[in-house]
Amino acid sequence: MFRRLLPLRRCLSTSTSSSATPTLYSSGTTPVSILSWGRGASGQLGGGKEERRLYPSPVAHLSLPDPAPVLSPTPGRLPDAAAAGTAAGAVEVGISCGLFHSAVVVDGGAWVWGKGDGGRLGLGDESSAFVPRHNPNLSELRVLALGGIHSAALTASGEVFTWGYGGFGALGHYVYHRELLPRKVNGPWEGKISHIATSGAHTAAITDSGELYTWGRDEGDGRLGLGSGGGPGEAGSLSVPSKVNTLPVSVAAVACGGFFTMALTSDGQLWSWGDEGVVLSWGHGGHGQLGHPTLQNHRVPLAIKALSEERIVYIACGGSTSAAISEKGDLYMWGNARDCQLGVPGLPEIQPLPVKVNFLTDGDEDLGPHRVISVAIGASHAMCLVSRQQNEK
């Protein structure tokens, strides 16, 4: 399952810093760019140095075979929009941000960069990487979800693997444990896992029947969504995956923040809690990351109403920041803006309601407007995939 190298004829992996933006993968002519912004003191921006980016800026390029990029079932994204990726010759691509590390998945393989202590990069050691580095220990991936000092992966066969430092049970093995290489999680669910997400110290997984399981840290803020009857175990932790019974409906996507969680039902519409099609959030709300007008905590899922005029197809959570992508490809962000991780300069440090992110054109008149197809958030940085079509002459 793991340690299968990608075909070298299709990928160009970088290991040294360069003034030019590298191309990590080339198997066609459709351009897709990886952009990052925020604070990158640990190399998580992928630019080869410690820096702060006020606006989304390129990290790497991909050349894909399909006119429309095919996204892997990334955390927070509705799976029905990714179902088209099974066509012959299609290449799936996805991104993820941990608190201080980042990754991109292309055609089942992965490139990782950022802080490496605890073994979070999955390279077999604790070294950091300031530019994208191909990981030979990962292959046949569908989802890669990066957390605090750990990471998680979902394979094409529906199995979950975790690695890194498992403080507070984030790996789903033991409360305090370290894994330098991927290790399978044996959960209590029946059937296969179709979707995963993770963040600072908790992890979530959705079964193919729509059941949600969570595990990891919960200090009474409600991030696991288990309510008052599903209290944490040793030292504020729950190392055994547990079903979230407080959800009365099946969910299709989930995203984990530092102290909170969001779930999305299958039709992607925003509605009041108890009907169908809601973007829901719960847990700690002190930095505005829940998307509600107040900064209160919420122990059970609550609907976000600020984007009621948009059909949301993708959600993402960071340490204390959140994001959503509309069906039209617009990016909205809210929460902690202290390190410019919302990509909109001039905001207050706490931005409780969603704001739209705009992109610089770089003077390239041959390309059309940016269409955001994926987004990921860390503790103080964010990253997105954008597609720009050639303008007709």
Salt bridges, closest charged atoms under 4 A:
GLU51 OE2 - ARG53 NH2 3.29
GLU92 OE1 - ARG142 NE 3.00
ASP107 OD2 - ARG10 NH1 3.48
ASP117 OD1 - ARG120 NH2 2.26
GLU126 OE2 - ARG178 NH1 3.12
GLU140 OE2 - ARG4 NE 3.91
GLU159 OE2 - LYS184 NZ 3.04
GLU179 OE2 - HIS177 NE2 2.64
GLU179 OE2 - ARG183 NH1 2.89
GLU211 OE2 - LYS243 NZ 3.10
GLU219 OE2 - ARG217 NH2 2.64
GLU219 OE1 - ARG223 NH2 3.84
ASP221 OD2 - ARG223 NH2 2.49
GLU310 OE2 - LYS328 NZ 3.70
GLU327 OE2 - ARG311 NH1 3.74
ASP330 OD1 - LYS356 NZ 3.69
ASP339 OD1 - ARG39 NE 3.21
ASP339 OD1 - ARG52 NH2 3.26
